[in-house]
């Protein structure tokens, strides 16, 4: 089993621009209801994968929602596993290696790609993408299968972004989930990761 390391969650750097804040709020509520000892046990049971970057900075490659939710719930310490040590790379080479390994997702809440420099230094600065929340809840409702494909939920978020108006998502999130479920099973989603429409 990989070794667990401890870190202040505030010190972890994201590798994406957005999270789904509805999902973050639900995770925060779950964490905030726990006693401090249970919070720490939960964080240990859900270690955050990270890459050591230039200057020894920790860049997380997954579990951004958990990290942000933990911060919002007042949890200060998290646990991480090192996926790679790229600390000897220049900043440019670091980001190239991260991109080649599919460990970075510099797309904004509109699905537009940005320069790596646009990625915030702290989880608190991640921007809300309601479609990322929609993708997570559609998956949880059986709309598609969880998959190890990097950033699969963002692929689904972009699919739903093209099909369901943002006004509908913001006006009634649960109704948007119900609208998205048959879309996830449709022939138009066949090429997406985790598709289970058969």
RACOR-V264724 format. One record per backbone hydrogen bond with DSSP energy under -0.5 kcal/mol. NH is the residue of the N-H (numbers start at 1). CO is the residue of the C=O. Records with the same first field share a line. If there is no record, write none. Layout:
NH=CO, CO
//
This chain:
5=80
7=78
9=76
11=8
12=9
13=58
17=105, 107
19=127
21=19
24=20
25=21
26=22
27=23
28=24
29=25
30=26
31=27
32=28
33=29
34=31
39=35
40=36
41=37
42=38
43=39
44=40
45=41
46=42
47=44
48=79
49=47
50=81
51=59
52=84
53=51, 57
55=87
56=53
57=54
59=51, 57
60=13, 58
61=49
62=49
67=63
68=64
69=65
70=66
71=67
72=68
73=69
74=71
75=70
76=74
78=7
80=5
81=48
83=50, 81
84=50
86=52, 84
89=86
94=90
95=91
96=92
97=93
98=94
99=95
100=96
101=97
102=99
103=98
105=15
107=105
108=112
111=108
114=106
118=115
119=116
123=12
125=122
126=123
127=17
129=19
132=129
133=129
134=130
135=131
136=132
137=133
138=134
139=135
140=136
141=137
142=139
143=138
145=194
152=149
154=151
155=151
156=152
157=153
158=154
159=155
160=156
161=157
162=158
163=160
164=160
168=165
169=165
170=166
171=167
172=168
176=172
177=173
178=174
179=175
180=176
181=177
182=178
183=179
184=180
185=181
186=182, 183
189=186
190=187
192=189
195=192
196=143
//
